[in-house]
Amino acid sequence: MATLQNPSIGIDAATGGTITGWDHVEQSLRDIFSTQFGTRVMREWYGSFVPNLLGQNITPKDVTPFFVAVTSAIEQWEPRYRVTQVQIVKVTREGRLHFFLDGEYRPRAVFGDVTAVGARRVDAYANPDGILIEQRQTS
């Protein structure tokens, strides 16, 4: 029996087309971070506490609860990405936060195979309106 080389496949939320691999993980992270608990019918425990924190200005004292919300949501809902390090790039007076999430991409984790195939850095920007995620592959 042949193994699937790219087991992550879904529907692109922006185009309606097919989305696969790491792009699918990024889309999943954006969805998790923008979904507040209790807002999905039949899946009311899906989402994160991140939307509750985005309505506030992020100050240096608020960074720790924010990262707890981000990393616990990833651990709960996205097994294909394991965060290994969180790095704050910048916190502004306007409540904007720029941060990196370094971690391992594990494309077959939904099947129980947690073998990492490479490192990924998620470049994220949070402000009161939401989170913007950009991805760069690291060695």
SULRA-V734816 format. One record per backbone hydrogen bond with DSSP energy under -0.5 kcal/mol. NH is the residue of the N-H (numbers start at 0). CO is the residue of the C=O. Records with the same first field share a line. If there is no record, write none. Layout:
NH: CO  CO
This chain:
8: 6
9: 18
11: 9  16
15: 11
18: 9
20: 7
22: 19
23: 19  20
24: 20
25: 21
26: 22
27: 23
28: 24
29: 25
30: 26
31: 27
32: 28
33: 29
34: 30  31
35: 33
36: 47
37: 43
38: 35
40: 38
42: 39
45: 42
47: 34
51: 48
52: 48  49
53: 49
54: 50
55: 52
57: 94
58: 56
61: 58
62: 58  59
65: 61
66: 62
67: 63
68: 64
69: 65
70: 66
71: 67
72: 68
73: 69
74: 70
75: 71
76: 72
77: 73
80: 77
81: 103
82: 80
83: 101
84: 101
86: 99
88: 97
89: 97
91: 95
94: 91
96: 125
97: 89
98: 123
99: 86
100: 121
101: 84  99
102: 119
103: 81
104: 117
105: 79  103
108: 105
110: 107
111: 108
112: 107
113: 111
116: 104
117: 104
119: 102
120: 135
121: 100  119
122: 120  133
123: 98  121
124: 131
125: 96
126: 129
129: 126
131: 124
133: 122
135: 120
137: 118
